């Protein structure tokens, strides 16, 4: 009997460990609330600190970076139109998305929105994802919190996906497919065009020969 109880306990613990190791879902990422802060040594022999902070409450994600002067990005991923609120030493700026940031030839759009988007994504990657500790698929770790925020922000700002906590959450792990150029429409290769051209030529020939 004791052996059976021990076996059942082992099974439950094993199952619990398997679930604990699963990647967070898009829904759990969206609904999560957390605060995380990372500090790194900066210039002047480390006297100046670099701070990287993410505060997330449901749909609203606040990213704060302090190097010499603090800069703050606030993104409400459930609000239209797609935009970023940026607070810096010069004041508050609202950048609204008006065009895709990556064009078909892979060049970068230079609008205010896209400039803020690229600055933010570079910051999250360089100061967040590279240095954050823990498992990136676990929302209890700094790495997981940073990765969750990164995926949501990218899906909202880059793919223009506006989230909702009351409907099905799209897969944030899937990259948006780039539009490939469509087939070239060459009229000579279209059989219906060929038939029309042949008919026109035949009508012209009949009209000319009828005069003789």
RACORLIN-V393588 format. One line per field, one symbol per residue. ss: DSSP state (~ for helix, > for strand, _ for the rest). phi: phi as a letter, one per 20 degrees, with the letter a starting at -180 (. if undefined). burial: b if it has 9 or more other ideal C-beta (glycine too) atoms within 8 Angstrom, else e. A space follows every 10 residues. Layout:
ss = ???
phi = ???
burial = ???
//
This chain:
ss = _~~~~~~~~~ ~~~~~~~~~~ _____~~~~~ ~_>>>>>>>> >_______>> >>>>>>>__> >>>>>>___> >>>>>>____ __>>>>>>__ >>>>>>____ _>_____>__ _~~~~~~~~~ ~~~~~~~~~_ __________ _~~~~~~~~~ ~~~~~~~___ __________ __________ ______~~~_ ~~~~~~~~~~ ~~~~~~~~~_ __
phi = .fffffffff ffffffffff efffegffff efcbcbbccc fdfllnfeee dcccdcclee dddcccddcf ccdccdfddd ffbcdcdcfe pdcdddfcbf fdefemeefd ffgfffffff ffffffedff dfeoefedfe dffffffffg fffffffeem eeebedcfef feeefffffe ffffedffee ffffffffff ffffffffff fe
burial = eeeeeeeeee eeeeeeeeee eeebebebbb ebebebebeb ebeeeeebbb bbbbbbebbb bbbbbbeeee bbbbbebbee ebbbbbbbee eebebebeee beeeeeeebe bebbbbbbeb bebbbebbbe bbebebebbe bbbbbbbbbb bbbbbbbbee ebbeeeeebe ebeeeeeeee eeeeeeeeeb eebbeeeeee eeeeeeeeee ee
//
